[in-house]
């Protein structure tokens, strides 16, 4: 079973992701902060990361940069409420696998995940 780590500061959205992706057949871990994300990445085998751009303790883009230094091949889907990040060059340079804009269409998210990790 593939494991997805969802890093999202909004509790309700974390729970929606967890419920939906668990029903789809994935094992889902969640956390709300960059600190918790790093802790889970070091203790768990993660096949895909869904990363919110806005987090309380570090920007998602800064976290993305740090993750890439330690986990260069980890597939990552960035999530944000701001469509303007679609053209933010720094996101794509960091080898982001895909991008989703909130509010998230869960069927589109499932398709993106399936394409990336099966």
PyMOL commands that set and color helices and strands:
alter all, ss='L'
color gray80, all
select helices_A, chain A and resi 11-24+34-43+60-70+83-87+89-93+106-117
alter helices_A, ss='H'
color red, helices_A
select strands_A, chain A and resi 3-7+27-31+48-52+75-80+98-101
alter strands_A, ss='S'
color yellow, strands_A
deselect
rebuild
show_as cartoon
